[in-house]
Amino acid sequence: MIKLGSVLSDFDDDCSSQISDSRSISKSARNWMAYEILLHHKHLLHDQVDRLIREKHKQEKSIV
């Protein structure tokens, strides 16, 4: 997840530093879409890890 965060940071830096001409607008739109997809997957991973941690704690409580 740390690697995904650094990739997202790189995407954000690239998108903010592009010059606005017709070619970079198209590239910027593609970068924005890729950024949004990666961000969505980052949130899904965080949610899944949170659920697994809660389940682990629930199982530990039931064993004790």
PyMOL commands that set and color helices and strands:
alter all, ss='L'
color gray80, all
select helices_A, chain A and resi 2-17+22-63
alter helices_A, ss='H'
color red, helices_A
deselect
rebuild
show_as cartoon
